[in-house]
């Protein structure tokens, strides 16, 4: 519209503009209220999550002992992390742990949850649920110590094996190169199985029983029901389980620190423990930070596609 | 932490109001441009000269209780307490290591003798102290006395008090040089240069043995040569006994480093091992002599002299099993004396690792129980006086032996106080005197750099046990790790 009529139009529009303004003001007020509500959490998030993250990226570009003067090394620390044989083995270990922490925990969790739901109902089911969830309540340090006794040469596992005539295969499970990582993985399964089971059980409670009924009328067996109804209906819960367990595997620290300390050799060394050792024992803060950044990226690379694939809402 | 770490990686809500986070992120990035570690490194300052003895000070000294007067006579005449700690109430801010009674007993006795000095004692596990010490020393409340894990970085960062002036004043420089060597840091590394720490006492390592089992394999006296020791190990194996009980799990660190270093000192000079530990420029652990030592250790591994689950055995388990009679020998240090005395009374023996040839000199790992003073400590003079008192006061030296179980060091003309009769402590004390006489004290190859134990020796020794590493490969790897960490 030409400029001439603009003034008139403005005059006519006054009420409308006022209305829009007041609505905007209300909106702004609401926004401020919203920000105010979020502020404490946001502040904590910025101080304890974002800031350390940025500082870690900063440290990763230097060679620094944590106290004295630092030396700019650019991306050298990242080159070391991504090319050094040991670091590659350590990262590989973390992915092998995903197999245990994630695949076995979630897979077994599905089976156990179905069993509890269909077969072991009532008091026994509640008891089973409690027992399975217990590892979540026990401090992992205590659990790690207990497991290192269970898996020792004179531990319960070997005693049982000896009693059933398998004395020939007894060994120090956490001290042998071939069995240490799987043994640590099984401890992880023990810890995470309960969490997965309870999460999945809750999800199963929300499935419409009519679906099962109609499936049964159509002649589906328990296995078919499981694959055609239970698993697809639990898509979101499974996504949560996979995300949590995958991160637990990649970022594992306490179980490994207590049960094996990363040994023998580097057989059970994981990025979390290596970061700790580099930074606080070896005073190589830069290298440790670079590994930490790589670990964060790996976690994101693993977790984001899981979110996409399952189409699940973010946690 | 394990299962709930996910919270950290939650997706952020879609950014309708993206400005505030963006501003915050930009600010943080701006911060990131600055180099870390801008803490100004103070130049290593010479210690302030202690106040001159005044009439008031000597008057106060004469009022001190009788015990103090008696002990003052024993220590050097020039060092009176009031001169260093003053006459006003002083509170020493100290950080001790949890689980070790010695410094606590010494501090109590010190206050008993010098009532104007009281203590504010904090304590922590040694492994935590390793992490905390730099921050403690650099912090707002720097300790007057602190248990030190390693020193080089701390000295480089100007966090520790230079003790050279005190050494001259108290006459520490007249002591056997091997006592102070590990506490010196200079341009060529540890071992020479200025003094930055003092040992409360000096631990000694060697071979403990179960007397009953040793008699069973016909051992009537400790082996005099490596060959004799080899023969005893073979006999123990043939008798169906566990020849050596040792730990080698990562959680405790590779205990096979003990026999390895003993073997190194047999095949080569102890001084070469020390040079490497003290980070002398151009030294390497990958020498022909050390290769022979590593090969010798490999022979022991392959002969089954160590427990088959050694890679899973932690330090406390190893001791527990040895005390229960599993293992004829174990490589350990005199810090376990009291424990062995209690758990296997009359059945525990000790000998120094035998030299390669009969009549050869003895060498052993021996560490000062190292304590230092923060560069900015308010009562540095008093802390230095405490160091001197520990080494020279008869009561303190007795505590050093009977509570600490280790050689008290100090001026060579002072007698070593005896421990309770029948205690293994007497054996380790005699051994310590032998090693100091032979100038054979060594640091520990596991302490050469901050993470050489966790990242080098331990995994490599475990691999050698598992048959996944050769002696040559181990030495090469550890040397590479050493250079990488030293940044050269």
Boltz contact constraints between the chains, C-beta under 6 A:
constraints:
  - contact:
      token1: [A, 46]
      token2: [B, 24]
      max_distance: 6.0
  - contact:
      token1: [A, 51]
      token2: [B, 28]
      max_distance: 6.0
  - contact:
      token1: [A, 54]
      token2: [B, 28]
      max_distance: 6.0
  - contact:
      token1: [A, 54]
      token2: [B, 32]
      max_distance: 6.0
  - contact:
      token1: [A, 58]
      token2: [B, 32]
      max_distance: 6.0
  - contact:
      token1: [A, 59]
      token2: [B, 36]
      max_distance: 6.0
  - contact:
      token1: [A, 62]
      token2: [B, 36]
      max_distance: 6.0
  - contact:
      token1: [A, 64]
      token2: [B, 36]
      max_distance: 6.0
  - contact:
      token1: [A, 64]
      token2: [B, 37]
      max_distance: 6.0
  - contact:
      token1: [A, 65]
      token2: [B, 153]
      max_distance: 6.0
  - contact:
      token1: [A, 67]
      token2: [B, 134]
      max_distance: 6.0
  - contact:
      token1: [A, 67]
      token2: [B, 157]
      max_distance: 6.0
  - contact:
      token1: [A, 68]
      token2: [B, 37]
      max_distance: 6.0
  - contact:
      token1: [A, 68]
      token2: [B, 41]
      max_distance: 6.0
  - contact:
      token1: [A, 68]
      token2: [B, 156]
      max_distance: 6.0
  - contact:
      token1: [A, 68]
      token2: [B, 157]
      max_distance: 6.0
  - contact:
      token1: [A, 69]
      token2: [B, 37]
      max_distance: 6.0
  - contact:
      token1: [A, 70]
      token2: [B, 35]
      max_distance: 6.0
  - contact:
      token1: [A, 70]
      token2: [B, 36]
      max_distance: 6.0
  - contact:
      token1: [A, 70]
      token2: [B, 37]
      max_distance: 6.0
  - contact:
      token1: [A, 140]
      token2: [B, 2]
      max_distance: 6.0
  - contact:
      token1: [A, 153]
      token2: [B, 309]
      max_distance: 6.0
  - contact:
      token1: [A, 172]
      token2: [B, 309]
      max_distance: 6.0
  - contact:
      token1: [A, 172]
      token2: [B, 312]
      max_distance: 6.0
  - contact:
      token1: [A, 174]
      token2: [B, 312]
      max_distance: 6.0
  - contact:
      token1: [A, 175]
      token2: [B, 309]
      max_distance: 6.0
  - contact:
      token1: [A, 175]
      token2: [B, 311]
      max_distance: 6.0
  - contact:
      token1: [A, 175]
      token2: [B, 312]
      max_distance: 6.0
  - contact:
      token1: [A, 177]
      token2: [B, 466]
      max_distance: 6.0
  - contact:
      token1: [A, 195]
      token2: [B, 3]
      max_distance: 6.0
  - contact:
      token1: [A, 243]
      token2: [B, 6]
      max_distance: 6.0
  - contact:
      token1: [A, 244]
      token2: [B, 3]
      max_distance: 6.0
  - contact:
      token1: [A, 244]
      token2: [B, 6]
      max_distance: 6.0
  - contact:
      token1: [A, 247]
      token2: [B, 5]
      max_distance: 6.0
  - contact:
      token1: [A, 247]
      token2: [B, 6]
      max_distance: 6.0
  - contact:
      token1: [A, 248]
      token2: [B, 2]
      max_distance: 6.0
  - contact:
      token1: [A, 248]
      token2: [B, 3]
      max_distance: 6.0
  - contact:
      token1: [A, 251]
      token2: [B, 5]
      max_distance: 6.0
  - contact:
      token1: [A, 254]
      token2: [B, 2]
      max_distance: 6.0
  - contact:
      token1: [A, 260]
      token2: [B, 250]
      max_distance: 6.0
  - contact:
      token1: [A, 261]
      token2: [B, 250]
      max_distance: 6.0
  - contact:
      token1: [A, 261]
      token2: [B, 251]
      max_distance: 6.0
  - contact:
      token1: [A, 262]
      token2: [B, 250]
      max_distance: 6.0
  - contact:
      token1: [A, 263]
      token2: [B, 250]
      max_distance: 6.0
  - contact:
      token1: [A, 263]
      token2: [B, 462]
      max_distance: 6.0
  - contact:
      token1: [A, 264]
      token2: [B, 311]
      max_distance: 6.0
  - contact:
      token1: [A, 264]
      token2: [B, 462]
      max_distance: 6.0
  - contact:
      token1: [A, 264]
      token2: [B, 466]
      max_distance: 6.0
  - contact:
      token1: [A, 265]
      token2: [B, 459]
      max_distance: 6.0
  - contact:
      token1: [A, 265]
      token2: [B, 462]
      max_distance: 6.0
  - contact:
      token1: [A, 265]
      token2: [B, 463]
      max_distance: 6.0
  - contact:
      token1: [A, 266]
      token2: [B, 459]
      max_distance: 6.0
  - contact:
      token1: [A, 277]
      token2: [B, 454]
      max_distance: 6.0
  - contact:
      token1: [A, 280]
      token2: [B, 131]
      max_distance: 6.0
  - contact:
      token1: [A, 281]
      token2: [B, 450]
      max_distance: 6.0
  - contact:
      token1: [A, 281]
      token2: [B, 451]
      max_distance: 6.0
  - contact:
      token1: [A, 281]
      token2: [B, 454]
      max_distance: 6.0
  - contact:
      token1: [A, 282]
      token2: [B, 450]
      max_distance: 6.0
  - contact:
      token1: [A, 282]
      token2: [B, 451]
      max_distance: 6.0
  - contact:
      token1: [A, 283]
      token2: [B, 450]
      max_distance: 6.0
  - contact:
      token1: [A, 299]
      token2: [B, 9]
      max_distance: 6.0
  - contact:
      token1: [A, 314]
      token2: [B, 11]
      max_distance: 6.0
  - contact:
      token1: [A, 315]
      token2: [B, 10]
      max_distance: 6.0
